[in-house]
C-alpha cells in the first residue's frame, strides 16, 4: 500500500466524516448482532407503555434492584427502582460521590404512536361490529389500514378489579384490521390529499360479524361481541369508559436485509433507546455519580400527565434522595447532567429531498447527537452548550464509540421535540442523543443493529464516568 501523502494525513487529522461502523470492525458487528437479540425480545414483550414498565420492572428485580423507600438512607452501590403508576420506571445506582456533585440521568420514553379506543367505542353497522379509535401521537393515518392489528390494555371493572387484555399476538389468536377501498372503487379517495387518504373517523377496527340468534334484538352483532367479551373478561359495555385499550400492529420484530444488519418492527421510537438505557443501568457497578435511568411515558403527546416528564415524579425522587442524606437538591440539580435518549430520523435515500445530507444522521454510522431540536428557528428547543457537547463526544471518542451529529431534516420542512427542554427547565444541562430510525412513527420502523449497540456503549460510559 502506498504511503499516505502529507495532505492525506492532514485530511485524516482535520476532517470529520462518520464512517459506517460495520465497515470498520467485524467484531463490533458481531457484538451488535448479539445485543440485538435481547432487544427484539424486549420489543415484542412490550408493545404498550404498561407492558414495557412491567417487563422492565421484572428485569430490575432479577438484577437485584430493591423497591425505593423515600425514608431510607442509601449507600454507594445500592440499586433501587420504582414504578410510576405502572406506566413509567425509574431505576438508580447510588454513587460514591455526594448527591450535591450531581446525578447522571439517561431518560428515554416508552410510549409509541398508536390507536386508542374511544370512551364509547363499540358499534354495529350492516352486520359488522367495530371499535371506534382516537389516534395517539403523530401517526400517518393511511399507514394503519389493511394490516393485522392486536388489542392490548386494561379494564377497570365495576367491582374495582382490573383485567388485562392482549389479543392478536399469539399465532392462535384472532387479529383485527382497518379496511380500505379496493382500487376499482377508489377514484374519489385517490383525489384526497395523502394525509386524508384514511381520515381519523375512518380508523375503525373490524372486530366481528356473528349475531346472537334472536330476531327481537336490534344490535345482534354488537351484543354477540359483548357477550364474548363478558365471558372472557367479565366486562360490560360500561366498562369501556373505565379502560385503557390500545391498538398496535400484531406482528413481531424481524431482522431486515439479507445480511440481517437491521431490525424492523413496531415501537423503535423510543424503545430502541429505552432498552440500551435500561441495560446500561443494570450493568452499572459502583459509579462515581448516582445514576438515574428513566423510562417515561406520554412523550408522543407532549410529556403531559402524571407519568410524563412535565410531571415532577423523577425530580421528586432525586429530591427525596437528597433530603434523606441531608443534602441540597438545588445544588444537586445544578451539577447534574442528562442524556435525553430519543430517536431521530435516519437519512433515507428514497426520500432524499426531505433531508440536508451534510447534516443528516445515517443508519449504521453510530449513535446520533442533536445539539438542538425544535422547528424552524429552533423554536421550542433545548440547545445544548458547546461544553456539554464536548464532554459527551470526548467521552465517546476515548472509548471508540461511533457517533454522528445532525439535525432533523431540511430546514423549515417540519421539526420535532423531545423531553430535553423539560429537564432543562429544572436547571439540569441536557443533550439529545439516540438511534436514527427509518420510517419513523410508522407501524414498521427500521433501525441498524450497530447504532443500537453504540447507544448501549455510550450509556454505559456515561453511567460509569468519573468526571
ZAMARGU-4260 file (C-alpha; in steps of 0.2 Angstrom, whole numbers, plus 5000, padded with zeros to 4 digits):
<rodrens>
0) 5000/5000/5000 | 5007/5017/4995 | 5012/5029/5009 | 4999/5042/5013 | 5004/5060/5007
5) 5005/5074/5019 | 4989/5081/5014 | 4980/5064/5016 | 4987/5063/5033 | 4981/5081/5037
10) 4964/5076/5030 | 4963/5061/5042 | 4968/5073/5056 | 4957/5088/5052 | 4942/5082/5043
15) 4927/5073/5051 | 4915/5061/5042 | 4907/5047/5052 | 4910/5030/5044 | 4899/5015/5043
20) 4903/5006/5059 | 4901/4988/5051 | 4915/4993/5038 | 4927/4997/5052 | 4926/4982/5064
25) 4919/4964/5061 | 4920/4961/5080 | 4909/4976/5084 | 4896/4970/5071 | 4896/4953/5079
30) 4893/4961/5096 | 4879/4972/5089 | 4870/4957/5082 | 4871/4948/5099 | 4865/4963/5109
35) 4850/4965/5096 | 4843/4948/5101 | 4839/4953/5118 | 4832/4969/5111 | 4820/4960/5099
40) 4813/4950/5114 | 4811/4966/5124 | 4802/4975/5109 | 4790/4960/5106 | 4786/4959/5125
45) 4782/4977/5127 | 4770/4985/5114 | 4762/4997/5126 | 4770/5008/5140 | 4762/4997/5153
50) 4769/4981/5146 | 4787/4989/5145 | 4785/4995/5163 | 4781/4978/5168 | 4795/4969/5158
55) 4807/4982/5164 | 4802/4980/5182 | 4805/4962/5181 | 4822/4964/5173 | 4827/4976/5188
60) 4821/4964/5201 | 4830/4950/5193 | 4846/4961/5193 | 4844/4964/5212 | 4836/4981/5212
65) 4825/4985/5228 | 4809/4995/5229 | 4814/5013/5233 | 4809/5019/5251 | 4810/5038/5252
70) 4813/5037/5271 | 4828/5026/5269 | 4846/5032/5268 | 4856/5023/5254 | 4874/5018/5252
75) 4885/5018/5237 | 4882/5003/5226 | 4864/5001/5231 | 4852/4999/5217 | 4834/5005/5219
80) 4819/5007/5207 | 4800/5012/5207 | 4786/5011/5195 | 4776/5027/5192 | 4758/5021/5191
85) 4763/5006/5181 | 4767/5016/5166 | 4785/5023/5169 | 4800/5016/5178 | 4814/5025/5187
90) 4830/5015/5192 | 4845/5021/5201 | 4863/5015/5206 | 4869/5025/5221 | 4886/5033/5218
95) 4901/5036/5228 | 4901/5055/5227 | 4889/5066/5235 | 4872/5069/5228 | 4877/5088/5228
100) 4890/5083/5215 | 4876/5079/5203 | 4866/5065/5196 | 4869/5056/5179 | 4852/5054/5170
105) 4848/5044/5155 | 4829/5047/5150 | 4820/5038/5136 | 4802/5036/5133 | 4792/5020/5130
110) 4775/5026/5123 | 4774/5025/5104 | 4762/5032/5091 | 4746/5020/5090 | 4727/5020/5090
115) 4717/5021/5107 | 4699/5015/5109 | 4687/5030/5112 | 4677/5031/5128 | 4662/5023/5119
120) 4670/5013/5105 | 4658/4998/5101 | 4646/4999/5087 | 4637/4989/5074 | 4635/4993/5056
125) 4627/4982/5042 | 4631/4965/5051 | 4648/4970/5056 | 4654/4976/5074 | 4668/4989/5075
130) 4678/4999/5088 | 4680/5017/5085 | 4698/5024/5089 | 4706/5040/5093 | 4724/5041/5086
135) 4738/5044/5099 | 4754/5054/5094 | 4760/5059/5076 | 4754/5045/5065 | 4751/5045/5046
140) 4734/5038/5046 | 4734/5030/5029 | 4748/5018/5035 | 4737/5009/5048 | 4724/5001/5035
145) 4724/4983/5029 | 4736/4976/5042 | 4734/4964/5056 | 4731/4973/5072 | 4732/4967/5091
150) 4722/4974/5105 | 4731/4977/5122 | 4726/4986/5138 | 4717/4985/5154 | 4699/4986/5160
155) 4695/4993/5177 | 4678/4984/5181 | 4663/4989/5191 | 4669/4979/5206 | 4686/4988/5207
160) 4696/4974/5200 | 4707/4976/5184 | 4709/4964/5170 | 4722/4964/5156 | 4718/4961/5138
165) 4731/4955/5125 | 4723/4948/5109 | 4732/4946/5092 | 4750/4942/5097 | 4749/4923/5099
170) 4748/4914/5082 | 4732/4906/5088 | 4724/4922/5092 | 4712/4931/5080 | 4718/4948/5074
175) 4709/4964/5069 | 4710/4977/5055 | 4705/4993/5047 | 4698/4990/5030 | 4701/5001/5014
180) 4693/5003/4997 | 4698/4992/4983 | 4707/5002/4968 | 4692/4998/4957 | 4681/5010/4968
185) 4695/5021/4974 | 4694/5035/4961 | 4687/5048/4973 | 4698/5043/4988 | 4713/5044/4977
190) 4709/5063/4974 | 4711/5066/4993 | 4727/5073/5000 | 4739/5059/5006 | 4736/5065/5024
195) 4717/5062/5021 | 4719/5045/5012 | 4711/5037/5028 | 4703/5050/5039 | 4703/5050/5058
200) 4684/5045/5058 | 4688/5031/5046 | 4700/5022/5058 | 4688/5010/5064 | 4693/4992/5069
205) 4684/4977/5062 | 4681/4965/5076 | 4666/4953/5072 | 4651/4949/5061 | 4642/4935/5070
210) 4625/4939/5078 | 4615/4932/5093 | 4601/4921/5087 | 4586/4932/5092 | 4576/4942/5079
215) 4570/4954/5093 | 4587/4961/5097 | 4591/4976/5086 | 4610/4976/5088 | 4613/4957/5087
220) 4631/4958/5081 | 4636/4971/5094 | 4628/4960/5108 | 4636/4944/5102 | 4653/4953/5103
225) 4649/4960/5120 | 4644/4943/5126 | 4661/4936/5120 | 4670/4950/5129 | 4660/4947/5145
230) 4663/4928/5145 | 4682/4931/5143 | 4685/4947/5153 | 4670/4949/5164 | 4666/4966/5157
235) 4650/4976/5151 | 4650/4990/5139 | 4650/5002/5153 | 4667/4996/5157 | 4675/5004/5141
240) 4673/5020/5150 | 4685/5014/5163 | 4698/5006/5151 | 4714/5010/5143 | 4714/5000/5127
245) 4727/5002/5114 | 4728/4995/5096 | 4745/4991/5089 | 4752/4980/5075 | 4750/4962/5078
250) 4767/4956/5071 | 4784/4953/5079 | 4800/4962/5076 | 4811/4954/5062 | 4828/4956/5055
255) 4829/4966/5039 | 4840/4963/5024 | 4849/4948/5018 | 4864/4952/5029 | 4852/4954/5044
260) 4860/4971/5048 | 4844/4979/5053 | 4828/4977/5063 | 4811/4981/5058 | 4796/4982/5070
265) 4784/4992/5079 | 4789/5004/5093 | 4808/5008/5090 | 4803/5026/5094 | 4808/5026/5108
270) 4811/5008/5115 | 4827/5007/5104 | 4834/5019/5117 | 4825/5013/5132 | 4832/4996/5131
275) 4850/5000/5130 | 4847/5014/5143 | 4840/5000/5155 | 4853/4988/5151 | 4867/5001/5154
280) 4859/5005/5171 | 4858/4986/5176 | 4877/4985/5171 | 4882/4999/5181 | 4893/4995/5196
285) 4899/5007/5210 | 4898/5023/5199 | 4905/5039/5205 | 4889/5049/5201 | 4872/5042/5206
290) 4864/5036/5190 | 4846/5038/5186 | 4838/5029/5172 | 4820/5034/5167 | 4808/5026/5155
295) 4795/5039/5154 | 4778/5040/5146 | 4767/5052/5136 | 4782/5060/5126 | 4772/5057/5110
300) 4759/5069/5116 | 4769/5082/5124 | 4775/5074/5140 | 4760/5080/5150 | 4751/5070/5163
305) 4757/5062/5179 | 4768/5049/5170 | 4776/5062/5158 | 4792/5072/5160 | 4782/5088/5164
310) 4777/5079/5180 | 4788/5080/5195 | 4790/5061/5199 | 4808/5060/5193 | 4813/5076/5201
315) 4804/5071/5217 | 4814/5055/5218 | 4830/5065/5217 | 4825/5077/5230 | 4820/5063/5242
320) 4837/5055/5240 | 4845/5072/5244 | 4833/5075/5258 | 4837/5059/5267 | 4855/5062/5265
325) 4854/5080/5272 | 4860/5087/5255 | 4854/5102/5245 | 4843/5097/5230 | 4845/5113/5221
330) 4864/5111/5221 | 4862/5093/5215 | 4851/5098/5200 | 4864/5112/5195 | 4878/5099/5195
335) 4868/5085/5186 | 4869/5080/5168 | 4856/5072/5157 | 4856/5062/5141 | 4839/5064/5133
340) 4839/5047/5124 | 4827/5048/5110 | 4827/5043/5091 | 4830/5054/5076 | 4826/5052/5058
345) 4839/5042/5048 | 4843/5049/5031 | 4833/5040/5018 | 4840/5040/5000 | 4822/5036/4993
350) 4816/5052/5001 | 4832/5062/5000 | 4824/5079/4996 | 4817/5079/5014 | 4835/5079/5021
355) 4851/5090/5021 | 4864/5077/5018 | 4878/5086/5026 | 4868/5087/5042 | 4858/5071/5041
360) 4861/5057/5053 | 4863/5040/5045 | 4858/5022/5049 | 4874/5012/5053 | 4885/5026/5057
365) 4883/5026/5076 | 4873/5035/5089 | 4867/5052/5084 | 4868/5068/5094 | 4857/5083/5092
370) 4863/5099/5099 | 4845/5106/5097 | 4828/5100/5091 | 4813/5111/5089 | 4807/5118/5072
375) 4811/5132/5061 | 4821/5145/5071 | 4825/5132/5084 | 4808/5135/5091 | 4804/5126/5107
380) 4821/5118/5108 | 4833/5114/5121 | 4850/5120/5114 | 4865/5111/5122 | 4880/5120/5126
385) 4897/5118/5117 | 4904/5112/5134 | 4891/5098/5136 | 4893/5093/5118 | 4912/5092/5120
390) 4910/5082/5137 | 4899/5069/5129 | 4909/5067/5112 | 4926/5067/5121 | 4920/5053/5132
395) 4914/5043/5117 | 4930/5046/5107 | 4941/5040/5121 | 4932/5023/5121 | 4930/5022/5102
400) 4911/5023/5102 | 4905/5028/5085 | 4894/5044/5085 | 4887/5057/5072 | 4879/5074/5074
405) 4865/5082/5064 | 4848/5090/5063 | 4830/5083/5059 | 4828/5085/5040 | 4828/5100/5029
410) 4826/5117/5037 | 4808/5124/5038 | 4801/5107/5032 | 4795/5102/5049 | 4803/5098/5066
415) 4801/5089/5082 | 4804/5089/5101 | 4810/5078/5115 | 4809/5078/5134 | 4825/5088/5134
420) 4818/5105/5137 | 4808/5099/5152 | 4823/5093/5161 | 4832/5109/5156 | 4818/5118/5164
425) 4824/5111/5181 | 4841/5118/5179 | 4849/5102/5173 | 4860/5103/5157 | 4854/5090/5144
430) 4858/5085/5127 | 4848/5074/5114 | 4856/5058/5109 | 4849/5042/5101 | 4847/5030/5087
435) 4842/5035/5069 | 4826/5027/5063 | 4820/5024/5045 | 4801/5026/5043 | 4799/5034/5060
440) 4782/5034/5068 | 4776/5021/5055 | 4769/5004/5061 | 4785/4996/5054 | 4801/5006/5059
445) 4818/5001/5054 | 4835/5003/5064 | 4853/4997/5062 | 4859/4985/5075 | 4876/4994/5076
450) 4868/5010/5081 | 4858/5001/5095 | 4874/4994/5101 | 4883/5010/5101 | 4869/5018/5111
455) 4871/5005/5124 | 4890/5008/5125 | 4888/5026/5126 | 4876/5025/5140 | 4887/5013/5150
460) 4901/5025/5148 | 4891/5040/5154 | 4885/5030/5169 | 4902/5025/5174 | 4911/5042/5170
465) 4922/5048/5185 | 4921/5066/5180
</rodrens>
